[in-house]
Amino acid sequence: MRKSLPPRARSRQTIAMADKTLTVAEATRLAQDGGAALQRGDAPAAKTALQAVAEAGLANAQIWMMLGEACRLTDDRAGQEAAADAILDRDARALRAIIWKADCRRAAGDRRTAASWYINAIRLAETMAGLPSSLVPLIEDAKVARAELDAEFGAALESGLAERGLPPEARSPAFARSIAIVRGDEQVEMDLQKPSNFYFPGLPQRAFYEREQFDWAPAIEAATPAIRAELETALTDPGLFRPYLTHQPGRPRIDFDGMHDNPQWSALHLIDSGAPIPEMAARFPATLAALEAAPLCRISVRSPSIMFSLLQAGARIAPHHGMINARLICHLPLIVPGAGALQVADEARQWEEGKLLIFDDSVQHEAWNDADGDRIVLIFDVWRPELTEADRKGVAALFETVDAYR
């Protein structure tokens, strides 16, 4: 244990509490008492001592870890989760805290979030050389918990699809396979398409689609001047654009080459995860009217997503894969100040103002803006043309079921 604690106090090294102050020396003594209580198996005493240090704002990661263990042993899930959060704020790769977070979310009935934390822990452990022996049982327990959650999810998925008119006998062979893949009952060897969330098998493996293939494309391109006029009005209010990637509270933090909470890649959403934003609908009537011509991908509370995407001068979006391969992503370039490109697989194409770029974002893609000004495109998603109407309804029903699962 450290001999001293980080002095987050004022000049007298004290922190005000409800009705008294706690000096750093007192906090150190309490931390030592708490550690000793844990060693002798007195979790309640350890919790009392360590909690006083935490409430004074003088807890470091080691003290939070001891407090989390004391809370776990006293079945104080709220305290255990608070300790896990405090540890993860300091170290997002703290494996024990990740598993605590998963356990607490599962105990609270938040099964989807719990599964995401268990998965995060298992994947992290797989990357660690020489996993400490004390953590091996925790990882094994995490694997069991994940398997149990997967089984619960599978049962809920079948029930939800049946309620939505899609029992097994009503599914196309390809859609049936997609469900087996979601449940983990079937493994597939993916080629170009490597979606992070949902894979619909049997779709053509291609990066770009040509705009001439779609009868709705000319009408949208013809609306470019009106769309750009609405955008230019919005640009007078720079606060409308927010970083495209933001950390979702309560979920594992994912680093994306420094782009999380980074305004270099920002967005202005008109429809976000299927939900229109009323203020934006009033600001962009011509834009939304133009997109009515497109077969927008409508999936429950996930899509369509319609937004303006801004990439600052010199910025680069690292290679990544999208979430599902049942849709295509469309870029309508509106402000292209110079050199820059969108690369999908091994093919890079430059944006041209008013000319759609249409691609499968489940294929690895990246983008860069080497110009001296901001690049802005309108982004929206459409159904893949190869999907039948029945399969589109099936995919939507699948995600409705997933989103209703708690």
FIRO-668668 format. One record per atom (N, C-alpha, C): z, x, y. Coordinates in steps of 0.001 Angstrom, whole numbers, padded with zeros to 6 digits, always signed. Example, Ala and Ser with C-alpha at 12.3 -4.5 7.8 and 13.67 -1.06 7.14 Angstrom:
BEGIN
+007800+013190-005690 +007800+012300-004500 +007800+013200-003300 +007080+012850-002250 +007140+013670-001060 +007870+012900+000030 
END
This chain:
BEGIN
+000000+000849-001187 +000000+000000+000000 +000000+000885+001237 -000691+000455+002272 -000687+001209+003501 +000709+001240+004118 +001029+002368+004767 +002336+002497+005373 +002429+001726+006685 +001315+001470+007307 +001337+000731+008568 +000227-000283+008571 +000333-001236+009455 -000639-002312+009541 -001447-002173+010810 -002660-002715+010829 -003491-002597+012031 -002832-003292+013211 -002614-002602+014315 -001894-003183+015450 -002770-004103+016258 -002790-005367+015902 -003560-006356+016641 -002644-007047+017641 -001713-006279+018161 -000730-006842+019064 -000952-006350+020476 -000042-006783+021343 -000109-006361+022733 +000576-005007+022865 +000923-004594+024083 +001467-003264+024284 +002756-003051+023508 +003562-004080+023296 +004810-003974+022567 +004601-004151+021071 +003327-004253+020619 +002985-004400+019201 +003711-005584+018566 +003632-006713+019218 +004183-007946+018668 +003146-009028+018732 +003295-010008+017867 +002434-011174+017844 +003309-012403+017988 +002951-013287+018920 +003759-014485+019115 +003539-015460+017974 +004615-016007+017424 +004554-017062+016431 +005063-018333+017075 +005322-019354+016284 +005698-020643+016841 +006937-020532+017715 +007987-019859+017224 +009217-019796+017996 +009838-018406+017992 +009103-017396+017544 +009631-016037+017545 +008464-015064+017511 +008762-013788+017607 +007742-012759+017484 +008001-011951+016230 +006917-011337+015715 +007012-010516+014508 +006474-009136+014845 +007301-008141+014770 +006850-006789+015077 +006054-006237+013912 +005297-005193+014195 +004531-004542+013133 +005470-003985+012067 +006599-003448+012487 +007561-002927+011504 +008086-004039+010606 +008368-005198+011199 +008833-006323+010398 +007743-006795+009444 +006497-006831+009943 +005391-007253+009090 +005208-006292+007924 +005365-004990+008195 +005245-003999+007131 +006306-004228+006056 +007541-004479+006491 +008613-004721+005538 +008339-005973+004713 +007866-007048+005378 +007553-008284+004661 +006438-008060+003640 +005432-007283+004033 +004331-006999+003096 +004838-006238+001878 +005738-005273+002121 +006311-004526+001003 +007153-005444+000116 +007922-006331+000740 +008718-007285-000044 +007814-008204-000866 +006723-008639-000237 +005797-009515-000953 +005160-008826-002141 +004750-007566-001954 +004173-006814-003057 +005165-006621-004186 +006409-006315-003836 +007434-006132-004860 +007705-007436-005611 +007714-008548-004883 +007944-009845-005521 +006826-010168-006508 +005598-009849-006142 +004481-010071-007069 +004661-009243-008341 +005069-008000-008177 +005225-007113-009336 +006304-007614-010301 +007334-008237-009762 +008385-008718-010660 +008161-010161-011112 +007003-010735-010718 +006630-012067-011189 +007194-013215-010385 +007662-012939-009163 +008216-013996-008306 +007155-014392-007273 +006170-015179-007710 +005056-015556-006839 +005512-016369-005628 +006449-017328-005757 +006871-018079-004567 +007456-017181-003477 +008293-016214-003863 +008862-015306-002866 +007771-014449-002231 +006830-013987-003056 +005727-013186-002536 +004912-013995-001526 +004640-015228-001858 +003853-016080-000968 +004564-016273+000368 +005862-016527+000347 +006611-016737+001582 +006549-015509+002481 +006769-014339+001909 +006763-013106+002704 +005374-012791+003248 +004381-012875+002397 +003032-012493+002799 +002417-013501+003770 +002769-014760+003602 +002239-015784+004490 +002737-015572+005921 +003977-015094+006051 +004500-014818+007393 +003677-013738+008078 +003269-012730+007321 +002438-011660+007883 +001069-012209+008295 +000488-013037+007440 -000824-013610+007736 -000769-014501+008966 +000280-015319+009066 +000392-016229+010205 +000598-015474+011515 +001127-014260+011421 +001304-013437+012611 +000036-012703+013012 -001010-012824+012212 -002267-012148+012524 -002271-010681+012182 -001350-010254+011315 -001224-008836+010999 -001614-008486+009568 -002300-009385+008885 -002680-009137+007489 -003981-008352+007411 -003986-007314+006591 -005233-006621+006289 -005783-007162+004966 -006876-006574+004492 -007519-007101+003282 -006590-007043+002072 -005786-005973+001976 -004896-005832+000826 -003819-006917+000837 -003299-007221+002022 -002275-008265+002123 -002874-009625+001808 -004083-009881+002298 -004745-011146+001971 -004973-011258+000463 -005310-010139-000164 -005541-010169-001602 -004246-010521-002342 -003133-009914-001914 -001857-010227-002552 -001452-011678-002289 -001692-012135-001062 -001354-013520-000738 -002207-014487-001556 -003497-014182-001712 -004356-015033-002529 -003885-015115-003968 -003424-013978-004507 -002912-013966-005872 -001625-014793-005975 -000754-014666-004972 +000474-015463-004973 +000161-016952-004899 -000816-017306-004099 -001217-018713-004005 -001826-019194-005317 -002616-018343-005950 -003209-018723-007237 -002125-018994-008260 -001123-018131-008300 -000056-018272-009292 +000837-019479-009016 +000892-019927-007758 +001683-021114-007421 +000827-022365-007316 -000437-022250-007752 -001367-023385-007759 -001578-023961-006361 -001568-023090-005369 -001854-023485-003980 -003317-023180-003710 -004180-024139-004049 -005621-023904-003913 -006034-023705-002456 -005440-024467-001541 -005802-024329-000132 -005462-022934+000371 -004279-022446+000013 -003895-021105+000419 -004750-020039-000223 -005079-020236-001491 -005925-019276-002197 -007306-019198-001564 -007860-020356-001208 -009190-020359-000600 -009160-019756+000793 -008093-020015+001552 -007974-019406+002880 -007919-017883+002762 -007207-017392+001763 -007151-015951+001542 -008519-015410+001144 -009215-016140+000265 -010560-015709-000133 -011485-015636+001069 -011424-016639+001935 -012274-016641+003131 -011961-015448+004024 -010680-015157+004194 -010293-014031+005044 -010794-012713+004467 -010720-012577+003158 -011199-011351+002514 -012714-011239+002655 -013413-012337+002423 -014877-012306+002480 -015386-012087+003890 -014616-012489+004885 -014992-012183+006259 -015009-010680+006499 -014180-009965+005754 -014097-008513+005878 -015059-007801+004931 -015286-008393+003774 -016137-007765+002761 -016805-008857+001938 -018067-009127+002212 -018782-010206+001536 -019033-009919+000060 -018761-008692-000388 -018985-008318-001792 -017672-008196-002566 -016590-008728-002023 -015300-008672-002709 -015335-009630-003900 -015529-009094-005079 -015839-009901-006261 -014706-010871-006615 -013477-010415-006569 -012361-011294-006920 -012297-012478-005954 -012505-012216-004660 -012454-013287-003670 -013603-014275-003863 -014762-013776-004275 -015902-014657-004539 -015564-015629-005672 -014950-015105-006725 -014587-015964-007856 -013488-016941-007456 -012528-016485-006648 -011517-017411-006135 -012166-018549-005366 -013135-018202-004529 -013831-019222-003740 -014494-020240-004663 -015150-019752-005712 -015797-020646-006672 -014775-021545-007359 -013673-020954-007802 -012641-021735-008489 -012075-022827-007584 -011839-022485-006330 -011263-023453-005388 -012245-024574-005074 -013513-024225-004921 -014509-025271-004647 -014647-026196-005849 -014592-025623-007048 -014677-026473-008242 -013464-027390-008340 -012290-026851-008064 -011077-027668-008113 -011121-028793-007088 -011825-028556-005978 -011942-029574-004934 -013028-030601-005244 -013754-030408-006347 -014815-031348-006720 -016164-031027-006116 -016264-029895-005396 -017525-029499-004765 -018303-028633-005750 -018926-029284-006741 -019491-028558-007864 -020715-027728-007493 -021537-028252-006611 -022743-027500-006236 -022379-026211-005525 -021435-026294-004578 -021022-025084-003877 -020331-024120-004833 -019504-024664-005723 -018840-023808-006711 -019868-023048-007540 -020904-023739-007982 -021934-023078-008791 -022590-021939-008027 -022838-022143-006728 -023478-021087-005943 -022592-019849-005852 -021277-020048-005756 -020367-018901-005710 -020262-018224-007069 -020218-018988-008162 -020188-018369-009494 -021456-017544-009725 -022589-018101-009366 -023855-017376-009532 -023828-016088-008724 -023327-016185-007491 -023240-015016-006630 -022371-013934-007275 -021249-014339-007861 -020344-013380-008505 -020997-012728-009714 -021653-013527-010547 -022271-012996-011768 -023384-012014-011416 -024197-012375-010427 -025294-011474-010029 -024750-010189-009434 -023707-010302-008631 -023115-009108-008031 -022550-008192-009110 -021875-008769-010094 -021297-007963-011170 -022380-007215-011936 -023538-007849-012092 -024638-007218-012825 -025172-005988-012105 -024976-005935-010796 -025470-004782-010018 -024449-003659-009927 -023227-003920-010380 -022151-002941-010229 -022107-001999-011424 -022100-000713-011133 -021970+000286-012205 -020486+000492-012483 -020089+000237-013715 -018695+000422-014068 -017789-000632-013471 -017980-001867-013901 -017138-002962-013422 -015681-002690-013813 -014747-002745-012853 -013337-002496-013184 -012867-003419-014304 -012069-002877-015202 -011631-003648-016371 -010855-004898-015970 -010155-004842-014829 -009386-006009-014384 -010270-007170-013992 -011546-006873-013681 -012463-007928-013256 -013297-008488-014398 -013341-007789-015514 -014164-008243-016645 -013776-009643-017108 -012490-009947-017309 -012148-011313-017731 -012528-012363-016691 -012432-012008-015414 -012801-012965-014370 -014289-013293-014429 -015105-012288-014672 -016553-012522-014766 -016870-013349-015998 -016197-013083-017107 -016422-013890-018310 -016029-015346-018062 -014913-015545-017371 -014507-016912-017023 -015528-017562-016092 -016079-016774-015176 -017089-017306-014245 -018335-017755-015005 -018723-017003-016035 -019887-017378-016838 -019635-018681-017585 -018418-018830-018114 -018072-020073-018809 -018088-021243-017827 -017505-021028-016660 -017469-022094-015655 -018865-022491-015226 -019728-021489-015035 -021101-021815-014638 -021801-022622-015725 -021605-022244-016992 -022227-022988-018093 -021728-024428-018129 -020440-024626-017890 -019891-025982-017870 -020471-026790-016720 -020600-026160-015555 -021196-026855-014406 -022667-027169-014659 -023368-026253-015323 -024779-026501-015656 -024911-027712-016581 -024004-027827-017542 -024048-028963-018474 -023766-030276-017734 -022787-030250-016841 -022492-031445-016046 -023689-031829-015191 -024319-030821-014595 -025472-031074-013746 -026619-031656-014561 -026851-031106-015756 -027942-031608-016588 -027765-033080-016925 -026555-033465-017256 -026298-034874-017574 -026505-035761-016354 -026045-035287-015196 -026209-036066-013971 -027686-036165-013582 -028432-035109-013841 -029856-035106-013516 -030607-036137-014337 -030359-036171-015633 -031031-037147-016492 -030666-038572-016086 -029408-038795-015787 -028973-040133-015381 -029625-040545-014068 -029646-039626-013101 -030219-039947-011800 -031710-040220-011863 -032453-039451-012662 -033892-039681-012790 -034164-041023-013473 -033373-041352-014472 -033557-042644-015140 -033309-043787-014165 -032276-043655-013324 -031983-044690-012334 -033124-044845-011331 -033887-043774-011116 -034997-043804-010166 -036322-044099-010850 -036265-044633-012054 -037469-045057-012757 -038220-043955-013448 -037543-042831-013730 -038217-041714-014381 -037460-041248-015627 -037331-042133-016614 -036780-041688-017904 -037768-040729-018551 -037372-040010-019596 -038254-039004-020200 -039654-039503-020519 -039773-040749-021003 -041101-041242-021405 -042024-041515-020222 -041482-041545-019008 -042297-041837-017824 -042747-040574-017098 -042459-039416-017645 -042755-038159-016975 -044027-037516-017515 -044798-036933-016600 -045967-036181-017057 -045485-034932-017776 -046316-034337-018634 -045890-033121-019345 -045456-032000-018394 -046208-031815-017285 -045866-030737-016357 -044538-031023-015656 -044320-032294-015255 -043066-032629-014593 -041899-032492-015565 -042104-032887-016807 -041055-032733-017819 -040685-031259-017990 -041688-030401-017977 -041416-028968-018086 -040651-028464-016864 -040990-028971-015688 -040290-028521-014479 -038802-028857-014562 -038471-029994-015146 -037067-030374-015303 -036381-029449-016304 -037082-029122-017392 -036514-028199-018377 -036236-026840-017742 -037101-026436-016830 -036911-025152-016146 -035710-025233-015209 -035597-026346-014491 -034446-026535-013595 -033142-026458-014381 -033126-027078-015549 -031905-027118-016360 -031638-025816-017097 -032604-024915-017097 -032433-023660-017812 -032772-023758-019275 -033366-024887-019697 -033730-025065-021098 -035035-024364-021448 -035821-024026-020453 -037088-023324-020678 -037207-022182-019682 -037607-021037-020183 -037843-019876-019336 -039348-019697-019173 -039773-019336-017977 -041201-019145-017730 -041432-017745-017186 -042572-017212-017531 -043006-015933-016993 -043813-016221-015734 -043225-015943-014588 -043883-016273-013328 -044856-015184-012926 -045933-015607-012280 -046965-014679-011828 -046785-014447-010334 -047704-014941-009517 -047561-014803-008067 -046446-015697-007537 -046393-016898-008053 -045403-017860-007573 -044027-017529-008156 -043072-017284-007280 -041697-017003-007707 -040727-017735-006784 -040769-019068-006808 -039895-019816-005909 -038427-019601-006257 -037582-019627-005244 -036165-019366-005456 -035408-020588-005951 -036031-021783-005884 -035262-022992-006151 -035898-023913-007191 -037199-024100-007124 -037854-025073-008019 -039265-024609-008339 -039584-024641-009658 -040902-024202-010113 -041582-025337-010857 -042742-025735-010357 -043571-026734-011032 -044666-025974-011770 -044682-026025-013103 -045607-025174-013865 -047051-025660-013800 -047952-024721-014034 -049357-025056-014192 -050161-025136-012918 -049589-024797-011767 -050330-024861-010516 -051113-023569-010299 -052253-023639-009632 -053063-022432-009428 -052271-021330-008718 -052462-020116-009190 -051785-018965-008607 -052687-018375-007526 -052498-018844-006313 -053309-018326-005211 -052450-018235-003959 -052797-017320-003108 -051990-017068-001916 -052367-018007-000774 -053636-017923-000344 -054109-018732+000784 -055013-019864+000305 -054989-020962+001037 -055961-022036+000906 -056798-022039+002189 -058063-022409+002053 -058939-022395+003220 -058846-023725+003959 -058803-023667+005270 -058656-024878+006085 -059786-025863+005865 -060966-025338+005494 -062123-026213+005272 -061949-027111+004051 -060966-026818+003218 -060739-027621+002015 -060065-028956+002313 -059501-029121+003512 -058665-030273+003807 -059284-031133+004904 -059511-032405+004581 -060177-033274+005549 -059294-033617+006747 -057973-033390+006627 -057064-033679+007738 -056940-032512+008718 -057417-031336+008342 -057226-030147+009170 -057937-030225+010525 -059206-030684+010600 -059888-030685+011908 -059159-031492+012978 -058585-032623+012612 -057899-033452+013610 -056688-032727+014179 -055975-032007+013342 -054800-031274+013827 -055240-030106+014701 -056263-029405+014289 -056747-028293+015117 -057261-028789+016458 -057884-029962+016465 -058391-030516+017725 -057268-030861+018692 -056076-031078+018156 -054939-031426+019020 -054230-030190+019564 -054750-029012+019303 -054082-027787+019737 -053776-027767+021231 -054713-028111+022124 -054380-028069+023559 -053195-028966+023928 -053141-030163+023354 -052037-031073+023676 -050717-030545+023118 -050774-029993+021921 -049554-029440+021312 -049066-028245+022120 -049990-027388+022517 -049593-026207+023296 -049029-026618+024652 -049565-027648+025256 -049036-028103+026548 -047584-028553+026411 -047284-029276+025331 -045896-029696+025115 -044995-028481+024861 -045518-027512+024127 -044746-026304+023858 -044455-025546+025150 -045444-025380+026000 -045247-024621+027235 -044202-025275+028129 -044154-026591+028127 -043104-027281+028882 -041734-026957+028296 -041654-026931+026970 -040373-026639+026319 -039926-025204+026557 -040870-024277+026714 -040515-022878+026902 -039791-022624+028216 -039828-023581+029140 -039055-023434+030373 -037562-023623+030116 -037220-024094+028914 -035825-024272+028507 -035581-023378+027297 -035335-022074+027515 -035251-021126+026386 -034125-021427+025414 -033146-022204+025822 -032047-022520+024933 -032433-023418+023778 -033645-023979+023807 -034080-024857+022722 -034332-024090+021428 -034716-022822+021553 -034995-022017+020358 -033711-021379+019857 -033489-021466+018545 -032306-020887+017906 -032756-019988+016751 -031936-019002+016374 -032318-018147+015233 -032702-018987+014020 -033802-018610+013387 -034293-019385+012247 -033319-019331+011079 -032766-018158+010818 -031821-017992+009720 -030405-017952+010273 -029579-018849+009806 -028177-018859+010193 -027327-018971+008938 -026138-018388+008999 -025246-018449+007849 -024697-019857+007685 -024749-020372+006478 -024222-021699+006178 -022754-021577+005806 -021860-022125+006623 -020428-021985+006332 -020086-022495+004934 -019226-021759+004262 -018773-022166+002935 -019654-021687+001801 -020797-021081+002121 -021691-020572+001081 -021717-019047+001122 -022133-018408+000028 -022215-016942+000045 -023132-016450+001152 -022702-015407+001830 -023508-014838+002911 -024643-014011+002323 -025835-014237+002823 -027015-013531+002345 -027604-012720+003490 -027749-011434+003272 -028342-010590+004306 -029857-010579+004127 -030584-010785+005216 -032037-010790+005149 -032572-009794+006171 -032360-008530+005869 -032852-007435+006717 -032502-007642+008184 -031281-008075+008428 -030819-008213+009797 -031314-009425+010534 -031980-010348+009847 -032564-011505+010539 -031623-012705+010627 -030484-012686+009928 -029542-013796+010050 -028940-013796+011454 -028973-014960+012092 -028432-015128+013444 -029111-014201+014442 -030344-013841+014175 -031092-012911+015019 -032187-013669+015775 -032142-013680+017113 -033149-014427+017876 -034551-013840+017818 -034707-012654+017202 -036062-012111+017078 -036967-013057+016294 -036381-013803+015380 -037118-014837+014638 -036362-016137+014869 -036908-016977+015708 -036197-018197+016071 -037117-019405+015915 -036522-020572+015998 -037275-021804+015732 -036790-022926+016625 -037688-023842+016852 -037387-025097+017533 -037828-026217+016595 -036859-026906+016006 -037144-027921+014998 -037429-029275+015651 -038485-029920+015158 -038776-031306+015537 -038300-032243+014436 -038553-031852+013202 -038007-032536+012025 -037372-031460+011177 -036093-031594+010913 -035360-030581+010166 -034857-031175+008867 -035319-030609+007751 -034907-031079+006422 -035110-032575+006273 -036259-033054+006699 -036619-034455+006535 -036099-035392+007600 -035252-034909+008507 -034640-035782+009508 -035219-035495+010889 -035890-036488+011511 -036397-036296+012876 -035241-036070+013845 -035461-035212+014827 -034480-034963+015880 -034908-035794+017082 -034175-036854+017414 -034629-037817+018433 -035030-037167+019752 -034252-036221+020222 -034576-035583+021499 -035924-034882+021432 -036204-034245+020298 -037465-033530+020150 -038641-034500+019982 -038396-035629+019341 -039450-036632+019211 -039898-037107+020578 -038951-037215+021501 -039294-037640+022857 -040040-036551+023616 -039756-035307+023328 -040397-034189+024017 -041790-033865+023474 -042023-034179+022191 -043261-033740+021541 -044013-034900+020889 -044330-035948+021624 -045024-037089+021011 -046426-036734+020517 -047166-035920+021279 -048530-035567+020869 -048507-034712+019602 -047539-033826+019507 -047438-032959+018330 -047178-033785+017078 -046197-034661+017155 -045857-035464+015984 -046969-036451+015639 -047629-036966+016642 -048745-037886+016378 -049875-037171+015651 -050153-035930+016039 -051230-035176+015391 -050932-034926+013922 -049675-034703+013593 -049324-034366+012218 -049281-035576+011301 -049421-036763+011850 -049477-037952+011000 -050699-037932+010090 -051686-037139+010455 -052901-037048+009635 -052688-036239+008370 -051634-035430+008336 -051422-034524+007208 -050585-035187+006121 -050806-034816+004863 -049984-035326+003748 -048653-034579+003685 -047791-034853+004647 -046538-034120+004754 -045731-034231+003471 -045090-033144+003117 -044278-033100+001906 -042945-033786+002188 -042760-034976+001631 -041553-035754+001915 -040649-035710+000689 -039550-034973+000838 -038608-034794-000266 -037196-035030+000255 -036723-036236+000146 -035328-036559+000411 -034854-035941+001714 -033745-035206+001659 -033183-034578+002855 -033606-033117+002959 -034776-032800+002413 -035245-031415+002424 -036505-031214+003246 -037393-032132+003206 -038643-031979+003940 -039228-033371+004211 -040142-033481+005172 -040848-032376+005810 -039979-031596+006783 -040455-030400+007046 -039879-029566+008085 -040988-029247+009073 -040770-029617+010317 -041761-029368+011360 -041061-028603+012472 -041614-027454+012820 -040948-026632+013834 -041937-025679+014486 -041551-025203+015666 -042227-024092+016301 -041474-022822+015913 -042198-021823+015451 -041593-020566+015017 -041989-019465+015986 -040972-018785+016523 -041191-017730+017514 -040818-016389+016908 -041741-015454+016957 -041502-014093+016494 -041669-013168+017687 -040572-012517+018069 -040601-011698+019265 -041464-010454+019093 -041844-009871+020231 -042640-008653+020213 -041944-007577+019393 -042697-006966+018477 -042169-005888+017663 -041357-006331+016465 -041148-007618+016292 -040308-008104+015195 -041107-008178+013896 -040364-008105+012807 -040986-008165+011477 -040123-009022+010559 -040754-009889+009806 -040070-010700+008804 -040311-010042+007458 -039239-009673+006791 -039343-008922+005544 -039964-009772+004433 -040530-009134+003411 -041110-009878+002284 -040077-010785+001626 -040476-012013+001319 -039571-012969+000684 -040386-014071+000025 -039708-014914-000761 -040332-016051-001423 -039691-017339-000911 -040486-018400-000830 -039967-019704-000449 -039252-020377-001604 -038779-021594-001338 -037898-022262-002295 -038625-023016-003393 -039764-023632-003096 -040451-024437-004102 -041954-024169-004041 -042629-024377-005158 -044076-024147-005195 -044875-025452-005228 -044205-026573-004951 -044897-027864-004980 -045501-028219-003632 -045394-027331-002677 -045890-027601-001328 -046690-026402-000834 -047367-026591+000270 -048024-025511+000996 -047463-025472+002408 -047431-024294+002987 -046970-024117+004361 -048181-023939+005267 -048146-024617+006395 -049248-024566+007350 -048775-023948+008653 -049536-022989+009174 -049307-022405+010488 -050440-022844+011410 -050092-023453+012526 -051072-023690+013584 -050722-022734+014720 -051467-021641+014880 -051139-020663+015913 -051384-021231+017315 -050402-021055+018175 -050476-021604+019531 -050445-020522+020601 -049627-019510+020408 -049566-018368+021335 -049633-017100+020493 -050731-016401+020599 -050948-015170+019827 -051302-014071+020826 -050306-013281+021247 -050545-012331+022335 -051289-011070+021941 -051493-010841+020644 -052194-009631+020231 -051994-009354+018768 -051912-008068+018414 -051873-007642+017019 -050669-008217+016282 -050915-008640+015076 -049885-009205+014213 -050560-009872+013034 -049801-010139+011989 -050433-010721+010808 -049410-011395+009914 -049940-012291+009087 -049204-012921+007998 -049795-012375+006704 -048971-011760+005887 -049441-011239+004609 -048833-012044+003482 -049680-012542+002583 -049255-013280+001401 -049823-012536+000197 -048934-012137-000716 -049321-011241-001812 -049938-009985-001199 -051167-009684-001544 -051791-008452-001042 -052772-008708+000089 -052837-009929+000581 -053831-010279+001600 -053161-010574+002931 -053609-009890+003974 -053085-010110+005321 -054155-010797+006167 -053730-011814+006908 -054635-012519+007820 -053989-012589+009203 -054819-012438+010206 -054327-012536+011569 -054343-013990+012024 -053383-014322+012883 -053379-015652+013469 -054466-015745+014544 -055147-016869+014559 -056109-017176+015623 -055712-018509+016225 -055553-018527+017526 -055084-019734+018186 -055961-020931+017835 -055314-022009+017378 -056017-023243+017071 -056645-023302+015699 -056473-022257+014860 -057055-022251+013519 -055942-022173+012477 -055874-023160+011625 -054793-023249+010650 -054835-022117+009616 -053661-021624+009297 -053475-020780+008124 -052624-021580+007144 -053089-021706+005911 -052418-022539+004911 -052170-021675+003678 -050911-021618+003243 -050578-020694+002158 -049433-021238+001314 -049279-020637+000152 -048204-020969-000785 -047047-020028-000500 -045951-020542+000061 -044864-019641+000434 -043963-019278-000741 -044234-019831-001941 -043504-019355-003112 -044060-018012-003586 -045192-017613-003032 -045750-016285-003240 -045107-015351-002207 -044825-014128-002603 -044189-013203-001658 -045018-013082-000389 -044350-013215+000758 -045053-013133+002023 -044170-012477+003074 -044813-011973+004094 -044132-011318+005197 -044981-011489+006456 -044398-011176+007597 -045129-011330+008849 -044644-010296+009846 -045500-009955+010788 -045113-009021+011830 -045877-009321+013117 -045250-008966+014209 -045845-009162+015523 -045813-007823+016255 -046950-007143+016301 -047046-005838+016963 -047512-005943+018400 -047633-007160+018903 -048068-007359+020280 -046899-007137+021239 -047178-007221+022526 -046130-007004+023524 -045567-008316+024059 -045843-009420+023360 -045307-010718+023752 -044926-011530+022528 -044289-012666+022745 -043849-013516+021645 -045023-014237+020996 -045002-014302+019665 -045969-015093+018919 -045313-016418+018542 -046007-017537+018768 -045456-018844+018424 -046495-019636+017646 -046067-020159+016495 -046919-021021+015685 -046162-022313+015400 -046909-023389+015195 -046338-024642+014698 -046383-024589+013181 -045249-024841+012539 -045169-024781+011081 -044831-026169+010536 -045559-026568+009489 -045240-027806+008777 -045632-027628+007314 -045066-028467+006452 -045350-028345+005023 -046054-029597+004507 -046981-029385+003571 -047749-030480+002971 -047676-030354+001455 -047926-031471+000782 -047985-031431-000680 -049147-030559-001137 -048955-029893-002254 -050083-029181-002858 -051108-030199-003330 -052384-029938-003102 -053406-030934-003461 -053512-031168-004954 -053069-030223-005783 -053197-030375-007231 -052179-031354-007816 -051122-031660-007093 -050100-032575-007609 -050583-034019-007520 -050462-034743-008606 -050806-036165-008580 -049765-036924-007757 -050106-038129-007371 -049160-038957-006619 -047899-039209-007451 -048085-039412-008750 -046928-039651-009610 -046019-038430-009655 -046604-037243-009724 -045783-036039-009768 -045116-035770-008418 -045776-036124-007331 -045127-035985-006022 -043886-036877-005956 -044019-038096-006440 -042859-038999-006461 -041785-038468-007395 -042211-037847-008496 -041246-037277-009424 -040463-036130-008798 -041157-035237-008103 -040477-034114-007445 -039504-034632-006396 -039938-035630-005615 -039045-036209-004613 -037820-036838-005263 -038029-037556-006373 -036903-038182-007078 -035956-037131-007643 -036518-036032-008126 -035701-034956-008657 -034745-034424-007588 -035280-034155-006401 -034433-033608-005339 -033478-034656-004773 -033894-035912-004765 -032955-036968-004374 -031750-036978-005312 -032026-036796-006596 -030945-036761-007585 -030058-035543-007380 -030686-034388-007152 -029921-033166-006934 -029047-033296-005694 -029615-033850-004624 -028855-033947-003373 -027750-034993-003440 -027904-035954-004352 -026849-036956-004520 -025732-036458-005424 -025986-035355-006117 -025005-034821-007079 -023864-034131-006350 -022673-034498-006669 -021497-033865-006079 -020528-033513-007203 
END
